[in-house]
Amino acid sequence: MRILAVEDNPKLAATLTRGLQEHGFNIDVVHSGFEGEHRATVDCYDMMLLDVMLPDVDGIRVCRNIRRAGFAGPVLMVSALSDSTSVINGLNSGADDYIRKPFDFDELVARIRTLFRRSEPTESTVLSYHDVEIDLSRRSVMRQGKQIRLARKEFMFLEHLIRNADRVVSRTSLASRVWDLDLAEDSNVIDVCVSTLRSKIDKGFAPKLIHTMIGVGYILSTEGPPT
């Protein structure tokens, strides 16, 4: 699970990063509301930890804005404001839970896991696009009824494209989502993965689905790349 934390306190941000990584979560930290709002709406995160009192814009407004933009993952607000009015305002802005600072780290982890469990049943384990179907629980892929064997990274790559079908997915987003790292500009890791994935998903089938947007990224589409 990928978590985006919006926290302007460097010491707490470092603690969150270290602690949540030790519990098996992938976490990115930004230090301002505007940056958090931008990352939540252009990248793919499963959850957001959102401080209320930020240097540029308060977390209440950020939460409202990302909900309007379509962010559907759980939002856990973190704040030193402990009065009931602040909690109510946070929940009414679209947050799923509210934890007060200073908090016990084990309690934070427990709340994160609870929010993830609540959100999991709403999603089907099967994703499909055109004549491609992937089963997330079985890690299986079929096209036109034919079973296709994919390596783990190829499966994750295809899953990410299907979740964003008919939209351009940037190389940066793929590097972060599939490989969980920042790739150097001259790295060919993504190119190699795309090549092998195309040979399995598109070769021998029509129409071709995986298209390159030169200098930008890739798109899964029956119509080809947008002009």
Secondary structure as a PSIPRED ss2 file (coil, helix, strand):
# PSIPRED VFORMAT (PSIPRED V4.0)

   1 M C   1.000  0.000  0.000
   2 R E   0.000  0.000  1.000
   3 I E   0.000  0.000  1.000
   4 L E   0.000  0.000  1.000
   5 A E   0.000  0.000  1.000
   6 V E   0.000  0.000  1.000
   7 E C   1.000  0.000  0.000
   8 D C   1.000  0.000  0.000
   9 N C   1.000  0.000  0.000
  10 P H   0.000  1.000  0.000
  11 K H   0.000  1.000  0.000
  12 L H   0.000  1.000  0.000
  13 A H   0.000  1.000  0.000
  14 A H   0.000  1.000  0.000
  15 T H   0.000  1.000  0.000
  16 L H   0.000  1.000  0.000
  17 T H   0.000  1.000  0.000
  18 R H   0.000  1.000  0.000
  19 G H   0.000  1.000  0.000
  20 L H   0.000  1.000  0.000
  21 Q H   0.000  1.000  0.000
  22 E H   0.000  1.000  0.000
  23 H C   1.000  0.000  0.000
  24 G C   1.000  0.000  0.000
  25 F C   1.000  0.000  0.000
  26 N E   0.000  0.000  1.000
  27 I E   0.000  0.000  1.000
  28 D E   0.000  0.000  1.000
  29 V E   0.000  0.000  1.000
  30 V E   0.000  0.000  1.000
  31 H C   1.000  0.000  0.000
  32 S C   1.000  0.000  0.000
  33 G H   0.000  1.000  0.000
  34 F H   0.000  1.000  0.000
  35 E H   0.000  1.000  0.000
  36 G H   0.000  1.000  0.000
  37 E H   0.000  1.000  0.000
  38 H H   0.000  1.000  0.000
  39 R H   0.000  1.000  0.000
  40 A H   0.000  1.000  0.000
  41 T H   0.000  1.000  0.000
  42 V H   0.000  1.000  0.000
  43 D C   1.000  0.000  0.000
  44 C C   1.000  0.000  0.000
  45 Y C   1.000  0.000  0.000
  46 D C   1.000  0.000  0.000
  47 M E   0.000  0.000  1.000
  48 M E   0.000  0.000  1.000
  49 L E   0.000  0.000  1.000
  50 L E   0.000  0.000  1.000
  51 D E   0.000  0.000  1.000
  52 V C   1.000  0.000  0.000
  53 M C   1.000  0.000  0.000
  54 L C   1.000  0.000  0.000
  55 P C   1.000  0.000  0.000
  56 D C   1.000  0.000  0.000
  57 V C   1.000  0.000  0.000
  58 D C   1.000  0.000  0.000
  59 G H   0.000  1.000  0.000
  60 I H   0.000  1.000  0.000
  61 R H   0.000  1.000  0.000
  62 V H   0.000  1.000  0.000
  63 C H   0.000  1.000  0.000
  64 R H   0.000  1.000  0.000
  65 N H   0.000  1.000  0.000
  66 I H   0.000  1.000  0.000
  67 R H   0.000  1.000  0.000
  68 R H   0.000  1.000  0.000
  69 A C   1.000  0.000  0.000
  70 G C   1.000  0.000  0.000
  71 F C   1.000  0.000  0.000
  72 A C   1.000  0.000  0.000
  73 G C   1.000  0.000  0.000
  74 P C   1.000  0.000  0.000
  75 V E   0.000  0.000  1.000
  76 L E   0.000  0.000  1.000
  77 M E   0.000  0.000  1.000
  78 V E   0.000  0.000  1.000
  79 S E   0.000  0.000  1.000
  80 A C   1.000  0.000  0.000
  81 L C   1.000  0.000  0.000
  82 S C   1.000  0.000  0.000
  83 D C   1.000  0.000  0.000
  84 S H   0.000  1.000  0.000
  85 T H   0.000  1.000  0.000
  86 S H   0.000  1.000  0.000
  87 V H   0.000  1.000  0.000
  88 I H   0.000  1.000  0.000
  89 N H   0.000  1.000  0.000
  90 G H   0.000  1.000  0.000
  91 L H   0.000  1.000  0.000
  92 N H   0.000  1.000  0.000
  93 S C   1.000  0.000  0.000
  94 G C   1.000  0.000  0.000
  95 A C   1.000  0.000  0.000
  96 D C   1.000  0.000  0.000
  97 D E   0.000  0.000  1.000
  98 Y E   0.000  0.000  1.000
  99 I E   0.000  0.000  1.000
 100 R E   0.000  0.000  1.000
 101 K C   1.000  0.000  0.000
 102 P C   1.000  0.000  0.000
 103 F C   1.000  0.000  0.000
 104 D C   1.000  0.000  0.000
 105 F H   0.000  1.000  0.000
 106 D H   0.000  1.000  0.000
 107 E H   0.000  1.000  0.000
 108 L H   0.000  1.000  0.000
 109 V H   0.000  1.000  0.000
 110 A H   0.000  1.000  0.000
 111 R H   0.000  1.000  0.000
 112 I H   0.000  1.000  0.000
 113 R H   0.000  1.000  0.000
 114 T H   0.000  1.000  0.000
 115 L H   0.000  1.000  0.000
 116 F H   0.000  1.000  0.000
 117 R H   0.000  1.000  0.000
 118 R H   0.000  1.000  0.000
 119 S H   0.000  1.000  0.000
 120 E H   0.000  1.000  0.000
 121 P H   0.000  1.000  0.000
 122 T H   0.000  1.000  0.000
 123 E C   1.000  0.000  0.000
 124 S C   1.000  0.000  0.000
 125 T C   1.000  0.000  0.000
 126 V E   0.000  0.000  1.000
 127 L E   0.000  0.000  1.000
 128 S E   0.000  0.000  1.000
 129 Y E   0.000  0.000  1.000
 130 H C   1.000  0.000  0.000
 131 D C   1.000  0.000  0.000
 132 V E   0.000  0.000  1.000
 133 E E   0.000  0.000  1.000
 134 I E   0.000  0.000  1.000
 135 D E   0.000  0.000  1.000
 136 L C   1.000  0.000  0.000
 137 S C   1.000  0.000  0.000
 138 R C   1.000  0.000  0.000
 139 R C   1.000  0.000  0.000
 140 S E   0.000  0.000  1.000
 141 V E   0.000  0.000  1.000
 142 M E   0.000  0.000  1.000
 143 R E   0.000  0.000  1.000
 144 Q C   1.000  0.000  0.000
 145 G C   1.000  0.000  0.000
 146 K E   0.000  0.000  1.000
 147 Q E   0.000  0.000  1.000
 148 I E   0.000  0.000  1.000
 149 R C   1.000  0.000  0.000
 150 L C   1.000  0.000  0.000
 151 A C   1.000  0.000  0.000
 152 R H   0.000  1.000  0.000
 153 K H   0.000  1.000  0.000
 154 E H   0.000  1.000  0.000
 155 F H   0.000  1.000  0.000
 156 M H   0.000  1.000  0.000
 157 F H   0.000  1.000  0.000
 158 L H   0.000  1.000  0.000
 159 E H   0.000  1.000  0.000
 160 H H   0.000  1.000  0.000
 161 L H   0.000  1.000  0.000
 162 I H   0.000  1.000  0.000
 163 R H   0.000  1.000  0.000
 164 N C   1.000  0.000  0.000
 165 A C   1.000  0.000  0.000
 166 D C   1.000  0.000  0.000
 167 R C   1.000  0.000  0.000
 168 V C   1.000  0.000  0.000
 169 V E   0.000  0.000  1.000
 170 S E   0.000  0.000  1.000
 171 R H   0.000  1.000  0.000
 172 T H   0.000  1.000  0.000
 173 S H   0.000  1.000  0.000
 174 L H   0.000  1.000  0.000
 175 A H   0.000  1.000  0.000
 176 S H   0.000  1.000  0.000
 177 R H   0.000  1.000  0.000
 178 V H   0.000  1.000  0.000
 179 W C   1.000  0.000  0.000
 180 D C   1.000  0.000  0.000
 181 L C   1.000  0.000  0.000
 182 D C   1.000  0.000  0.000
 183 L C   1.000  0.000  0.000
 184 A C   1.000  0.000  0.000
 185 E C   1.000  0.000  0.000
 186 D C   1.000  0.000  0.000
 187 S C   1.000  0.000  0.000
 188 N C   1.000  0.000  0.000
 189 V H   0.000  1.000  0.000
 190 I H   0.000  1.000  0.000
 191 D H   0.000  1.000  0.000
 192 V H   0.000  1.000  0.000
 193 C H   0.000  1.000  0.000
 194 V H   0.000  1.000  0.000
 195 S H   0.000  1.000  0.000
 196 T H   0.000  1.000  0.000
 197 L H   0.000  1.000  0.000
 198 R H   0.000  1.000  0.000
 199 S H   0.000  1.000  0.000
 200 K H   0.000  1.000  0.000
 201 I H   0.000  1.000  0.000
 202 D C   1.000  0.000  0.000
 203 K C   1.000  0.000  0.000
 204 G C   1.000  0.000  0.000
 205 F C   1.000  0.000  0.000
 206 A C   1.000  0.000  0.000
 207 P C   1.000  0.000  0.000
 208 K C   1.000  0.000  0.000
 209 L C   1.000  0.000  0.000
 210 I E   0.000  0.000  1.000
 211 H E   0.000  0.000  1.000
 212 T E   0.000  0.000  1.000
 213 M E   0.000  0.000  1.000
 214 I C   1.000  0.000  0.000
 215 G C   1.000  0.000  0.000
 216 V C   1.000  0.000  0.000
 217 G E   0.000  0.000  1.000
 218 Y E   0.000  0.000  1.000
 219 I E   0.000  0.000  1.000
 220 L E   0.000  0.000  1.000
 221 S C   1.000  0.000  0.000
 222 T C   1.000  0.000  0.000
 223 E C   1.000  0.000  0.000
 224 G C   1.000  0.000  0.000
 225 P C   1.000  0.000  0.000
 226 P C   1.000  0.000  0.000
 227 T C   1.000  0.000  0.000
